[in-house]
């Protein structure tokens, strides 16, 4: 039976990144595009019935919405639904805005902090806990990842495991203990080319925060991130176990 993965998206209907995000996740997961089923969070959170109809859930980034500003439509209802999905234990991988939503939903705090913004490719460091994690233990102690955020976790939810940090930000990844639920502040679904397209797509969001010289420096910082790109294939191997990943898309 073909597996379907539910992708929660916080992007306007006219935003080309809606389609590009599905493509990026499909590429990194090694899945057909038809396996990535998009749900528009601007219309409200998915029903639990819809969630249960999928083998796993993904949460992507955001074009113009900020967790600290609570400006996503149906924000509180979305946080409540995420708490319910975590209680179900459905496999989940959330990146960037998805990481922030999950942190806020579970009792952490997200703050807007342009001083610690990370836009480009940055080194990410594993915590000691990550070296024992079934997903993150495939990574080296330090690896490059694609980032594009101006908000960060000021505090983490009680009981979650911080798996990674950067030179600027203390919390770059987390795991819900005992459940196949992971989230990253960085974007393992993006390779270098995808990220450059995304950066230029949302340049207007950052233009008022940074000078032209700073933006040029950001562009110069973009590099390949092959190690981070291993996370989503490994996630699918965990979700599909004990079967081979290829069987999941038959």
C-alpha positions in Angstrom: 0.0 0.0 0.0 1.3 3.4 -0.9 2.2 5.6 2.1 0.9 9.1 2.3 2.6 11.8 4.3 0.6 14.9 5.4 2.5 18.2 5.0 1.2 21.1 7.0 1.9 24.4 5.2 1.7 28.0 6.3 1.9 29.8 3.0 -0.4 32.0 1.0 -2.2 30.5 -2.0 -0.3 32.6 -4.5 3.1 31.7 -3.0 5.1 29.5 -5.4 7.0 28.1 -2.4 3.9 26.0 -1.6 4.6 23.8 -4.5 8.4 24.1 -4.2 8.2 22.9 -0.6 6.3 19.7 -1.6 8.9 19.0 -4.3 11.8 19.6 -1.8 10.3 17.2 0.7 9.6 14.6 -1.9 13.1 14.8 -3.3 14.8 14.5 0.1 12.5 11.6 1.2 12.9 9.8 -2.1 9.2 9.8 -2.4 6.9 10.4 -5.4 5.3 13.9 -5.3 1.9 12.3 -5.0 2.8 10.9 -1.6 3.2 14.3 -0.1 -0.3 15.5 0.7 -0.5 19.3 1.5 -2.8 20.8 4.1 -3.3 24.5 4.2 -3.0 25.8 7.8 -4.4 29.1 6.8 -7.8 27.3 6.5 -7.3 25.8 10.0 -5.6 22.6 11.4 -6.4 19.2 9.9 -8.9 17.0 11.6 -7.6 14.1 13.7 -9.4 11.8 11.2 -7.4 13.3 8.4 -4.2 13.0 10.4 -4.8 9.3 11.2 -5.2 8.6 7.5 -1.5 9.3 6.9 1.6 7.3 7.9 3.5 10.4 9.1 3.3 14.1 9.2 5.6 16.9 8.0 5.5 20.6 8.9 7.4 23.0 6.7 8.4 26.6 6.8 6.5 29.9 6.5 6.5 32.8 4.1 5.2 35.6 6.2 3.9 34.2 9.5 5.7 34.4 12.9 5.1 32.2 15.9 6.0 35.1 18.3 3.4 37.4 16.6 0.7 34.6 16.6 -0.3 35.9 13.2 -1.1 32.6 11.6 -4.9 32.2 11.2 -6.3 29.7 13.6 -3.1 29.9 15.6 -4.4 28.6 19.0 -6.4 25.8 17.3 -3.3 24.7 15.4 -1.3 24.5 18.6 -4.0 22.5 20.3 -4.1 20.1 17.3 -0.3 19.6 17.4 -0.6 18.7 21.1 -3.2 16.1 20.2 -1.1 14.7 17.4 1.9 14.4 19.7 -0.3 12.5 22.2 -1.2 10.1 19.3 2.5 9.5 18.7 2.2 9.8 14.9 5.6 10.0 13.3 6.5 13.6 12.6 9.3 15.7 11.2 9.0 19.5 11.4 11.4 22.1 10.1 11.9 25.8 10.7 8.4 27.3 11.3 7.3 23.8 12.1 9.9 23.5 14.8 8.8 26.8 16.2 5.2 25.8 16.2 5.9 22.6 18.0 8.1 24.3 20.6 5.3 26.8 21.3 2.6 24.2 21.4 4.4 22.0 23.9 5.1 24.8 26.4 8.4 26.4 25.2 8.8 30.0 24.1 9.6 31.4 20.6 11.0 35.0 20.4 11.7 37.3 17.5 15.4 38.0 17.6 17.0 39.4 14.4 20.3 39.6 16.2 20.6 35.8 16.1 19.0 35.4 12.6 20.7 32.7 10.6 20.2 33.0 6.8 22.5 30.9 4.7 24.5 27.8 5.5 25.8 27.3 9.0 27.6 24.7 11.0 25.4 22.8 13.4 26.7 20.9 16.4 25.3 17.7 17.9 24.6 17.4 21.7 25.7 14.3 23.5 22.1 13.1 23.5 22.0 13.3 19.7 24.8 10.8 19.4 22.5 8.2 21.0 19.4 9.2 18.9 18.3 6.7 16.3 17.9 9.5 13.7 20.6 12.1 14.5 23.3 9.6 15.4 23.9 9.1 11.6 25.4 12.7 11.5 28.9 13.8 12.4 29.5 15.9 15.5 29.4 19.1 13.3 27.7 19.4 9.9 26.5 22.1 7.6 22.8 22.9 7.3 20.5 25.4 5.5 18.9 28.0 7.7 16.5 30.9 7.2 15.0 32.3 10.4 14.8 35.4 12.5 12.9 33.7 15.4 14.4 31.3 17.9 13.5 29.1 20.9 14.1 31.1 24.0 13.1 28.1 26.1 12.3 24.6 25.3 9.2 22.5 26.4 9.6 20.5 29.5 11.0 17.0 28.9 12.0 17.4 25.2 15.6 16.5 24.2 17.7 19.2 22.5 19.7 17.4 19.8 21.7 20.3 18.2 22.9 23.8 18.6 24.8 26.4 16.6 27.3 29.1 17.4 24.3 31.6 17.7 21.3 29.6 18.7 21.1 27.1 21.7 18.3 25.0 20.3 18.5 23.9 16.7 16.8 20.4 16.9 14.7 18.4 19.3 13.1 15.0 19.9 10.0 14.0 21.8 11.3 11.3 24.1 9.9 7.8 23.3 8.1 9.0 20.2 9.2 9.2 16.5 8.8 13.0 16.5 11.7 15.2 15.6 12.0 18.9 14.7 14.8 21.1 13.4 15.3 24.9 13.2 17.2 24.2 10.0 15.9 22.9 6.7 17.1 19.3 5.9 14.6 19.3 3.0 16.5 22.0 1.2 19.7 21.5 -0.8 21.9 24.4 -1.9 20.0 25.2 -5.1 16.6 24.9 -3.4 17.7 27.2 -0.6 19.0 29.9 -3.0 15.7 29.9 -4.8 13.8 30.2 -1.4 16.1 33.0 -0.2 15.5 35.1 -3.3 11.8 34.3 -3.1 11.6 35.8 0.4 14.2 38.5 0.1 11.6 41.2 0.6 10.9 39.9 4.1 14.6 40.4 5.1 15.3 43.5 3.1 14.3 45.9 5.9 16.4 44.0 8.5 19.7 43.9 6.7 21.9 46.2 4.5 22.8 45.3 0.9 26.3 44.4 2.2 24.8 42.0 4.8 22.6 40.4 2.2 25.6 39.9 -0.2 27.5 38.3 2.7 24.5 36.0 3.3 24.5 34.9 -0.3 28.2 34.2 -0.1 27.7 32.0 2.9 25.5 29.5 1.0 27.2 26.1 0.7 26.2 22.5 0.0 24.9 20.6 3.1 25.1 16.9 2.2 25.1 15.6 5.8 21.9 17.4 6.8 20.2 16.0 3.7 20.6 12.5 5.1 18.1 13.1 7.9 14.9 12.8 5.9 15.9 9.5 4.2 16.8 8.1 7.6 13.4 9.4 9.0 11.6 7.4 6.3 13.7 4.3 7.0 12.5 4.6 10.6 8.9 5.2 9.6 8.9 2.3 7.2 10.7 -0.2 9.3 11.0 -3.1 9.1 10.3 -2.8 5.4 12.8 -1.3 2.9 12.0 2.4 2.1 11.4 1.6 -1.6 8.6 -0.7 -0.6 6.8 2.2 1.1 6.1 3.9 -2.2 4.8 0.9 -4.1 
